[in-house]
Amino acid sequence: MNDENKIVNVGNIKNMIFSFRGLQVMIDRDLAELYSVGTKVLNQAVKRNVERFPDDFRFQLSDNEKFELVTNCDRFVKLKHSSVNPYVFTEQGVAMLSAVLRSEKAIKVSIQIIKAFVEMKKFISNNVAVFQRLENVEIKQIITDKKINEIFKALDNSSLKPKQGIFYNGQIFEAYKFVVELIKGAKKSIVLIDNYIDENVLTLFSKNQRTNTKIYTKNINKQLKLDLGKYNAQYKPIEIKKFNQAHDRFLIIDNKEIYHFGASLKDLGKKWFAFSKFDISAIEILGKLE
């Protein structure tokens, strides 16, 4: 066994790699433990050299991201009530850390960490097709590693959205996260056809403020008008139109991607529902709405 492996095991490091904002990252507390320094010491060293750590090297998790981390990883439970959200480092940020910490161990540990990042990328690249075909239940039957949530996060890539799948009752956060990622991925426009709209649906669209959004629904009651008025006063306005020709729910992204949902967006995860992506042209559907 060489000196590098005595310091840290690449296999263990791979279990410390998470995915946030489409980037593979490591949490400051894990890195501090690997480098045998305090978390505060590590972050202070970075702060003294902050010009070396742009946002694509290091960033601080939001409250929602911290909640996601704590929910899916028991060893971070102490962060739940912390007033300071953790920082995370990308592969490039880890490489820069070895220069900032200025120790022989930091260099060797950084080498092992970067090797783990590379192996994770190879794993993802070699298994993308497999993971795209398998549903969540099938994956859980095949992969028994208790770090399965971290593997899913490492596979999180907006260019590899699944074409179909099922969410089961109780998977409220997973269903919510899936739809939010679709909405966040829109660059120009979003069209929703859904007969049951409330403030929960409007909250979903607050996640993307760069697109033009239209909602077609069967009933526009006083409460919805009130909720919409308050939403439009704070966020980029959404246009809601009355439309009673649809039974199913459709989400159209950038006039080209069409997703069909077996449940209204306000009820995501409350009961079993399926979703699927259609290959037909969005122009055909959009033409029938006007």
BALOBA-1460 file (C-alpha; in Angstrom, 3 decimals):
// residues 290
<rec num="1" residu="m" x="0.000" y="0.000" z="0.000"/>
<rec num="2" residu="n" x="1.533" y="3.386" z="-1.037"/>
<rec num="3" residu="d" x="1.550" y="6.539" z="1.065"/>
<rec num="4" residu="e" x="-1.370" y="8.098" z="-0.784"/>
<rec num="5" residu="n" x="-3.665" y="5.193" z="-0.005"/>
<rec num="6" residu="k" x="-2.592" y="5.328" z="3.644"/>
<rec num="7" residu="i" x="-3.820" y="8.890" z="3.781"/>
<rec num="8" residu="v" x="-7.235" y="8.352" z="2.241"/>
<rec num="9" residu="n" x="-9.099" y="5.730" z="0.224"/>
<rec num="10" residu="v" x="-10.480" y="6.750" z="-3.169"/>
<rec num="11" residu="g" x="-13.509" y="4.494" z="-2.699"/>
<rec num="12" residu="n" x="-14.441" y="6.282" z="0.520"/>
<rec num="13" residu="i" x="-14.021" y="9.679" z="-1.111"/>
<rec num="14" residu="k" x="-16.517" y="8.782" z="-3.849"/>
<rec num="15" residu="n" x="-19.177" y="8.451" z="-1.131"/>
<rec num="16" residu="m" x="-18.435" y="12.066" z="-0.161"/>
<rec num="17" residu="i" x="-19.160" y="13.490" z="-3.622"/>
<rec num="18" residu="f" x="-22.539" y="15.175" z="-4.034"/>
<rec num="19" residu="s" x="-24.254" y="17.016" z="-6.861"/>
<rec num="20" residu="f" x="-25.544" y="20.559" z="-6.447"/>
<rec num="21" residu="r" x="-26.392" y="23.079" z="-9.189"/>
<rec num="22" residu="g" x="-25.327" y="20.550" z="-11.807"/>
<rec num="23" residu="l" x="-21.803" y="20.279" z="-10.359"/>
<rec num="24" residu="q" x="-20.052" y="17.455" z="-8.506"/>
<rec num="25" residu="v" x="-18.867" y="18.868" z="-5.195"/>
<rec num="26" residu="m" x="-17.527" y="17.985" z="-1.744"/>
<rec num="27" residu="i" x="-18.684" y="19.525" z="1.544"/>
<rec num="28" residu="d" x="-16.226" y="21.689" z="3.506"/>
<rec num="29" residu="r" x="-16.587" y="19.505" z="6.611"/>
<rec num="30" residu="d" x="-15.626" y="16.349" z="4.733"/>
<rec num="31" residu="l" x="-12.646" y="18.067" z="3.164"/>
<rec num="32" residu="a" x="-11.496" y="19.425" z="6.524"/>
<rec num="33" residu="e" x="-11.598" y="15.911" z="7.969"/>
<rec num="34" residu="l" x="-9.591" y="14.514" z="5.049"/>
<rec num="35" residu="y" x="-7.004" y="17.273" z="5.370"/>
<rec num="36" residu="s" x="-6.909" y="16.850" z="9.188"/>
<rec num="37" residu="v" x="-7.774" y="20.501" z="9.852"/>
<rec num="38" residu="g" x="-10.792" y="22.203" z="11.373"/>
<rec num="39" residu="t" x="-13.636" y="23.300" z="9.123"/>
<rec num="40" residu="k" x="-13.198" y="26.872" z="10.324"/>
<rec num="41" residu="v" x="-9.458" y="26.728" z="9.629"/>
<rec num="42" residu="l" x="-10.087" y="25.453" z="6.092"/>
<rec num="43" residu="n" x="-12.627" y="28.153" z="5.274"/>
<rec num="44" residu="q" x="-10.459" y="30.886" z="6.791"/>
<rec num="45" residu="a" x="-7.548" y="29.789" z="4.590"/>
<rec num="46" residu="v" x="-9.852" y="30.030" z="1.586"/>
<rec num="47" residu="k" x="-11.144" y="33.434" z="2.691"/>
<rec num="48" residu="r" x="-7.576" y="34.771" z="2.808"/>
<rec num="49" residu="n" x="-7.178" y="33.646" z="-0.803"/>
<rec num="50" residu="v" x="-10.741" y="34.209" z="-1.988"/>
<rec num="51" residu="e" x="-9.611" y="35.508" z="-5.399"/>
<rec num="52" residu="r" x="-8.447" y="31.955" z="-6.178"/>
<rec num="53" residu="f" x="-11.934" y="30.517" z="-5.609"/>
<rec num="54" residu="p" x="-14.524" y="31.821" z="-8.094"/>
<rec num="55" residu="d" x="-18.116" y="30.536" z="-7.869"/>
<rec num="56" residu="d" x="-17.407" y="27.535" z="-10.104"/>
<rec num="57" residu="f" x="-14.649" y="26.477" z="-7.653"/>
<rec num="58" residu="r" x="-16.521" y="27.088" z="-4.375"/>
<rec num="59" residu="f" x="-19.975" y="28.278" z="-3.329"/>
<rec num="60" residu="q" x="-22.184" y="28.317" z="-0.237"/>
<rec num="61" residu="l" x="-25.291" y="26.121" z="-0.116"/>
<rec num="62" residu="s" x="-28.683" y="27.792" z="0.101"/>
<rec num="63" residu="d" x="-31.128" y="26.939" z="2.889"/>
<rec num="64" residu="n" x="-33.026" y="24.574" z="0.573"/>
<rec num="65" residu="e" x="-29.809" y="22.870" z="-0.529"/>
<rec num="66" residu="k" x="-28.699" y="22.467" z="3.087"/>
<rec num="67" residu="f" x="-32.091" y="20.930" z="3.903"/>
<rec num="68" residu="e" x="-31.683" y="18.492" z="1.001"/>
<rec num="69" residu="l" x="-28.193" y="17.548" z="2.227"/>
<rec num="70" residu="v" x="-29.337" y="17.001" z="5.821"/>
<rec num="71" residu="t" x="-32.406" y="15.045" z="4.720"/>
<rec num="72" residu="n" x="-30.444" y="12.618" z="2.539"/>
<rec num="73" residu="c" x="-27.301" y="12.208" z="4.636"/>
<rec num="74" residu="d" x="-27.563" y="11.438" z="8.359"/>
<rec num="75" residu="r" x="-23.975" y="12.411" z="9.150"/>
<rec num="76" residu="f" x="-24.813" y="16.064" z="8.453"/>
<rec num="77" residu="v" x="-27.763" y="16.160" z="10.855"/>
<rec num="78" residu="k" x="-25.939" y="18.691" z="13.081"/>
<rec num="79" residu="l" x="-26.137" y="21.199" z="10.239"/>
<rec num="80" residu="k" x="-29.928" y="21.282" z="10.553"/>
<rec num="81" residu="h" x="-29.864" y="23.966" z="13.230"/>
<rec num="82" residu="s" x="-26.620" y="25.654" z="12.185"/>
<rec num="83" residu="s" x="-26.882" y="29.360" z="11.407"/>
<rec num="84" residu="v" x="-24.062" y="29.098" z="8.848"/>
<rec num="85" residu="n" x="-24.616" y="27.054" z="5.688"/>
<rec num="86" residu="p" x="-21.695" y="24.884" z="4.526"/>
<rec num="87" residu="y" x="-19.464" y="25.692" z="1.580"/>
<rec num="88" residu="v" x="-18.855" y="23.149" z="-1.164"/>
<rec num="89" residu="f" x="-15.888" y="22.730" z="-3.494"/>
<rec num="90" residu="t" x="-15.772" y="21.484" z="-7.080"/>
<rec num="91" residu="e" x="-12.918" y="19.415" z="-8.486"/>
<rec num="92" residu="q" x="-11.119" y="22.631" z="-9.478"/>
<rec num="93" residu="g" x="-11.664" y="24.047" z="-6.005"/>
<rec num="94" residu="v" x="-10.110" y="20.959" z="-4.431"/>
<rec num="95" residu="a" x="-7.072" y="21.319" z="-6.681"/>
<rec num="96" residu="m" x="-6.691" y="24.929" z="-5.538"/>
<rec num="97" residu="l" x="-6.999" y="23.917" z="-1.869"/>
<rec num="98" residu="s" x="-3.686" y="22.051" z="-1.992"/>
<rec num="99" residu="a" x="-1.948" y="25.307" z="-2.930"/>
<rec num="100" residu="v" x="-3.739" y="27.287" z="-0.220"/>
<rec num="101" residu="l" x="-3.183" y="24.815" z="2.642"/>
<rec num="102" residu="r" x="0.503" y="24.452" z="1.700"/>
<rec num="103" residu="s" x="1.333" y="21.093" z="3.202"/>
<rec num="104" residu="e" x="2.641" y="17.815" z="1.829"/>
<rec num="105" residu="k" x="-0.414" y="15.988" z="3.141"/>
<rec num="106" residu="a" x="-2.752" y="18.498" z="1.472"/>
<rec num="107" residu="i" x="-1.101" y="17.806" z="-1.883"/>
<rec num="108" residu="k" x="-1.365" y="14.012" z="-1.492"/>
<rec num="109" residu="v" x="-4.968" y="14.181" z="-0.255"/>
<rec num="110" residu="s" x="-5.955" y="16.469" z="-3.126"/>
<rec num="111" residu="i" x="-4.478" y="14.005" z="-5.619"/>
<rec num="112" residu="q" x="-6.600" y="11.200" z="-4.163"/>
<rec num="113" residu="i" x="-9.717" y="13.372" z="-4.171"/>
<rec num="114" residu="i" x="-9.235" y="14.358" z="-7.808"/>
<rec num="115" residu="k" x="-8.758" y="10.663" z="-8.665"/>
<rec num="116" residu="a" x="-12.130" y="10.000" z="-6.996"/>
<rec num="117" residu="f" x="-13.772" y="12.741" z="-9.087"/>
<rec num="118" residu="v" x="-12.311" y="11.206" z="-12.250"/>
<rec num="119" residu="e" x="-13.501" y="7.697" z="-11.320"/>
<rec num="120" residu="m" x="-16.983" y="9.020" z="-10.564"/>
<rec num="121" residu="k" x="-17.109" y="10.712" z="-13.989"/>
<rec num="122" residu="k" x="-16.044" y="7.472" z="-15.671"/>
<rec num="123" residu="f" x="-18.678" y="5.540" z="-13.744"/>
<rec num="124" residu="i" x="-21.396" y="7.974" z="-14.812"/>
<rec num="125" residu="s" x="-20.225" y="8.007" z="-18.431"/>
<rec num="126" residu="n" x="-20.162" y="4.216" z="-18.645"/>
<rec num="127" residu="n" x="-23.590" y="3.737" z="-17.059"/>
<rec num="128" residu="v" x="-25.733" y="6.626" z="-18.308"/>
<rec num="129" residu="a" x="-27.748" y="4.409" z="-20.662"/>
<rec num="130" residu="v" x="-28.422" y="1.887" z="-17.891"/>
<rec num="131" residu="f" x="-29.649" y="4.487" z="-15.422"/>
<rec num="132" residu="q" x="-31.858" y="6.142" z="-18.031"/>
<rec num="133" residu="r" x="-33.692" y="2.864" z="-18.674"/>
<rec num="134" residu="l" x="-34.220" y="1.816" z="-15.077"/>
<rec num="135" residu="e" x="-37.024" y="3.119" z="-12.885"/>
<rec num="136" residu="n" x="-36.375" y="4.133" z="-9.286"/>
<rec num="137" residu="v" x="-37.631" y="0.842" z="-7.818"/>
<rec num="138" residu="e" x="-35.469" y="-1.244" z="-10.164"/>
<rec num="139" residu="i" x="-32.399" y="0.791" z="-9.329"/>
<rec num="140" residu="k" x="-32.936" y="0.255" z="-5.597"/>
<rec num="141" residu="q" x="-33.133" y="-3.495" z="-6.185"/>
<rec num="142" residu="i" x="-29.860" y="-3.542" z="-8.118"/>
<rec num="143" residu="i" x="-27.810" y="-1.019" z="-6.118"/>
<rec num="144" residu="t" x="-27.612" y="-1.898" z="-2.427"/>
<rec num="145" residu="d" x="-25.053" y="0.688" z="-1.400"/>
<rec num="146" residu="k" x="-26.479" y="2.798" z="1.415"/>
<rec num="147" residu="k" x="-25.161" y="5.854" z="-0.444"/>
<rec num="148" residu="i" x="-27.654" y="5.428" z="-3.279"/>
<rec num="149" residu="n" x="-28.917" y="8.992" z="-2.868"/>
<rec num="150" residu="e" x="-25.434" y="10.339" z="-3.516"/>
<rec num="151" residu="i" x="-25.209" y="8.222" z="-6.684"/>
<rec num="152" residu="f" x="-28.480" y="9.681" z="-7.953"/>
<rec num="153" residu="k" x="-27.202" y="13.176" z="-7.248"/>
<rec num="154" residu="a" x="-23.961" y="12.440" z="-9.109"/>
<rec num="155" residu="l" x="-26.080" y="11.406" z="-12.082"/>
<rec num="156" residu="d" x="-28.084" y="14.612" z="-11.901"/>
<rec num="157" residu="n" x="-27.616" y="16.314" z="-15.260"/>
<rec num="158" residu="s" x="-30.163" y="18.564" z="-16.947"/>
<rec num="159" residu="s" x="-29.251" y="17.145" z="-20.382"/>
<rec num="160" residu="l" x="-30.230" y="13.619" z="-19.299"/>
<rec num="161" residu="k" x="-33.826" y="14.099" z="-18.167"/>
<rec num="162" residu="p" x="-35.771" y="10.797" z="-18.069"/>
<rec num="163" residu="k" x="-38.478" y="10.369" z="-20.700"/>
<rec num="164" residu="q" x="-40.878" y="8.482" z="-18.466"/>
<rec num="165" residu="g" x="-41.305" y="7.191" z="-14.950"/>
<rec num="166" residu="i" x="-43.525" y="6.776" z="-11.907"/>
<rec num="167" residu="f" x="-43.656" y="8.622" z="-8.601"/>
<rec num="168" residu="y" x="-45.340" y="6.857" z="-5.698"/>
<rec num="169" residu="n" x="-47.403" y="8.294" z="-2.871"/>
<rec num="170" residu="g" x="-45.148" y="9.909" z="-0.314"/>
<rec num="171" residu="q" x="-42.470" y="10.878" z="-2.882"/>
<rec num="172" residu="i" x="-43.557" y="14.488" z="-2.565"/>
<rec num="173" residu="f" x="-40.071" y="15.999" z="-2.534"/>
<rec num="174" residu="e" x="-38.765" y="13.809" z="-5.370"/>
<rec num="175" residu="a" x="-41.740" y="14.693" z="-7.584"/>
<rec num="176" residu="y" x="-41.467" y="18.372" z="-6.659"/>
<rec num="177" residu="k" x="-37.728" y="18.396" z="-7.388"/>
<rec num="178" residu="f" x="-38.245" y="16.730" z="-10.782"/>
<rec num="179" residu="v" x="-40.809" y="19.312" z="-11.916"/>
<rec num="180" residu="v" x="-38.762" y="22.209" z="-10.515"/>
<rec num="181" residu="e" x="-35.754" y="21.033" z="-12.539"/>
<rec num="182" residu="l" x="-37.891" y="20.956" z="-15.699"/>
<rec num="183" residu="i" x="-39.077" y="24.486" z="-14.972"/>
<rec num="184" residu="k" x="-35.589" y="25.756" z="-14.136"/>
<rec num="185" residu="g" x="-34.279" y="24.266" z="-17.376"/>
<rec num="186" residu="a" x="-36.626" y="26.348" z="-19.534"/>
<rec num="187" residu="k" x="-34.855" y="29.185" z="-21.354"/>
<rec num="188" residu="k" x="-37.634" y="31.003" z="-23.239"/>
<rec num="189" residu="s" x="-41.141" y="29.822" z="-22.452"/>
<rec num="190" residu="i" x="-43.283" y="27.540" z="-20.298"/>
<rec num="191" residu="v" x="-46.861" y="26.510" z="-21.028"/>
<rec num="192" residu="l" x="-48.901" y="24.518" z="-18.506"/>
<rec num="193" residu="i" x="-52.259" y="22.903" z="-19.268"/>
<rec num="194" residu="d" x="-53.813" y="21.879" z="-15.960"/>
<rec num="195" residu="n" x="-57.408" y="22.165" z="-14.783"/>
<rec num="196" residu="y" x="-56.502" y="22.427" z="-11.102"/>
<rec num="197" residu="i" x="-54.344" y="25.434" z="-10.276"/>
<rec num="198" residu="d" x="-53.612" y="26.949" z="-6.869"/>
<rec num="199" residu="e" x="-50.853" y="28.881" z="-5.091"/>
<rec num="200" residu="n" x="-48.675" y="25.735" z="-4.920"/>
<rec num="201" residu="v" x="-48.457" y="25.677" z="-8.700"/>
<rec num="202" residu="l" x="-47.574" y="29.365" z="-8.819"/>
<rec num="203" residu="t" x="-44.770" y="28.715" z="-6.326"/>
<rec num="204" residu="l" x="-43.230" y="26.201" z="-8.736"/>
<rec num="205" residu="f" x="-42.931" y="28.865" z="-11.426"/>
<rec num="206" residu="s" x="-41.206" y="31.294" z="-9.069"/>
<rec num="207" residu="k" x="-38.104" y="29.128" z="-9.604"/>
<rec num="208" residu="n" x="-37.627" y="30.516" z="-13.117"/>
<rec num="209" residu="q" x="-37.845" y="34.249" z="-13.690"/>
<rec num="210" residu="r" x="-36.391" y="34.443" z="-17.196"/>
<rec num="211" residu="t" x="-39.182" y="32.801" z="-19.202"/>
<rec num="212" residu="n" x="-42.635" y="33.810" z="-20.425"/>
<rec num="213" residu="t" x="-45.148" y="31.572" z="-18.665"/>
<rec num="214" residu="k" x="-48.755" y="30.803" z="-19.595"/>
<rec num="215" residu="i" x="-51.226" y="28.570" z="-17.792"/>
<rec num="216" residu="y" x="-54.384" y="27.156" z="-19.371"/>
<rec num="217" residu="t" x="-56.998" y="25.935" z="-16.912"/>
<rec num="218" residu="k" x="-60.722" y="25.161" z="-16.779"/>
<rec num="219" residu="n" x="-61.751" y="27.435" z="-13.921"/>
<rec num="220" residu="i" x="-60.363" y="30.813" z="-12.887"/>
<rec num="221" residu="n" x="-62.069" y="31.506" z="-9.576"/>
<rec num="222" residu="k" x="-61.756" y="34.504" z="-7.257"/>
<rec num="223" residu="q" x="-59.120" y="32.863" z="-5.079"/>
<rec num="224" residu="l" x="-56.927" y="32.030" z="-8.068"/>
<rec num="225" residu="k" x="-57.268" y="35.601" z="-9.354"/>
<rec num="226" residu="l" x="-56.253" y="36.878" z="-5.917"/>
<rec num="227" residu="d" x="-53.261" y="34.515" z="-5.704"/>
<rec num="228" residu="l" x="-52.194" y="35.400" z="-9.239"/>
<rec num="229" residu="g" x="-52.387" y="39.121" z="-8.514"/>
<rec num="230" residu="k" x="-50.116" y="38.755" z="-5.477"/>
<rec num="231" residu="y" x="-47.718" y="36.520" z="-7.424"/>
<rec num="232" residu="n" x="-47.507" y="38.944" z="-10.368"/>
<rec num="233" residu="a" x="-46.858" y="41.835" z="-8.003"/>
<rec num="234" residu="q" x="-43.648" y="40.164" z="-6.822"/>
<rec num="235" residu="y" x="-42.453" y="37.958" z="-9.699"/>
<rec num="236" residu="k" x="-42.361" y="38.030" z="-13.468"/>
<rec num="237" residu="p" x="-46.058" y="37.981" z="-14.428"/>
<rec num="238" residu="i" x="-47.782" y="34.745" z="-15.398"/>
<rec num="239" residu="e" x="-50.681" y="34.795" z="-17.839"/>
<rec num="240" residu="i" x="-53.616" y="32.491" z="-17.050"/>
<rec num="241" residu="k" x="-56.213" y="31.720" z="-19.701"/>
<rec num="242" residu="k" x="-59.448" y="29.784" z="-19.511"/>
<rec num="243" residu="f" x="-59.406" y="26.517" z="-21.468"/>
<rec num="244" residu="n" x="-61.842" y="23.630" z="-20.971"/>
<rec num="245" residu="q" x="-60.895" y="21.286" z="-23.811"/>
<rec num="246" residu="a" x="-58.236" y="19.286" z="-21.935"/>
<rec num="247" residu="h" x="-58.609" y="16.459" z="-19.439"/>
<rec num="248" residu="d" x="-54.922" y="15.595" z="-18.957"/>
<rec num="249" residu="r" x="-52.030" y="17.751" z="-17.772"/>
<rec num="250" residu="f" x="-49.249" y="18.922" z="-20.107"/>
<rec num="251" residu="l" x="-46.082" y="20.930" z="-19.496"/>
<rec num="252" residu="i" x="-44.478" y="22.422" z="-22.617"/>
<rec num="253" residu="i" x="-40.913" y="23.698" z="-22.317"/>
<rec num="254" residu="d" x="-39.479" y="26.191" z="-24.847"/>
<rec num="255" residu="n" x="-42.129" y="25.243" z="-27.437"/>
<rec num="256" residu="k" x="-40.399" y="21.908" z="-28.082"/>
<rec num="257" residu="e" x="-40.477" y="19.541" z="-25.078"/>
<rec num="258" residu="i" x="-43.869" y="18.137" z="-24.050"/>
<rec num="259" residu="y" x="-44.342" y="16.333" z="-20.723"/>
<rec num="260" residu="h" x="-47.607" y="14.570" z="-19.864"/>
<rec num="261" residu="f" x="-48.504" y="14.178" z="-16.176"/>
<rec num="262" residu="g" x="-50.999" y="11.794" z="-14.620"/>
<rec num="263" residu="a" x="-51.613" y="14.230" z="-11.747"/>
<rec num="264" residu="s" x="-52.072" y="17.945" z="-11.378"/>
<rec num="265" residu="l" x="-48.913" y="19.780" z="-10.412"/>
<rec num="266" residu="k" x="-50.502" y="20.902" z="-7.141"/>
<rec num="267" residu="d" x="-50.808" y="17.231" z="-6.045"/>
<rec num="268" residu="l" x="-47.314" y="16.011" z="-6.918"/>
<rec num="269" residu="g" x="-46.353" y="12.957" z="-4.862"/>
<rec num="270" residu="k" x="-49.613" y="12.698" z="-2.914"/>
<rec num="271" residu="k" x="-50.686" y="9.622" z="-4.898"/>
<rec num="272" residu="w" x="-49.145" y="7.376" z="-7.533"/>
<rec num="273" residu="f" x="-48.766" y="9.108" z="-10.886"/>
<rec num="274" residu="a" x="-46.791" y="8.587" z="-14.072"/>
<rec num="275" residu="f" x="-45.149" y="11.069" z="-16.394"/>
<rec num="276" residu="s" x="-43.865" y="10.754" z="-19.952"/>
<rec num="277" residu="k" x="-42.153" y="12.916" z="-22.526"/>
<rec num="278" residu="f" x="-43.779" y="13.055" z="-25.960"/>
<rec num="279" residu="d" x="-41.843" y="13.076" z="-29.202"/>
<rec num="280" residu="i" x="-44.618" y="14.879" z="-31.114"/>
<rec num="281" residu="s" x="-44.228" y="18.504" z="-32.126"/>
<rec num="282" residu="a" x="-45.248" y="21.074" z="-29.513"/>
<rec num="283" residu="i" x="-46.391" y="23.383" z="-32.290"/>
<rec num="284" residu="e" x="-49.411" y="21.130" z="-32.933"/>
<rec num="285" residu="i" x="-50.652" y="21.469" z="-29.344"/>
<rec num="286" residu="l" x="-49.834" y="25.158" z="-29.053"/>
<rec num="287" residu="g" x="-51.745" y="25.868" z="-32.258"/>
<rec num="288" residu="k" x="-54.913" y="24.405" z="-30.765"/>
<rec num="289" residu="l" x="-54.749" y="26.506" z="-27.606"/>
<rec num="290" residu="e" x="-55.461" y="29.851" z="-29.237"/>
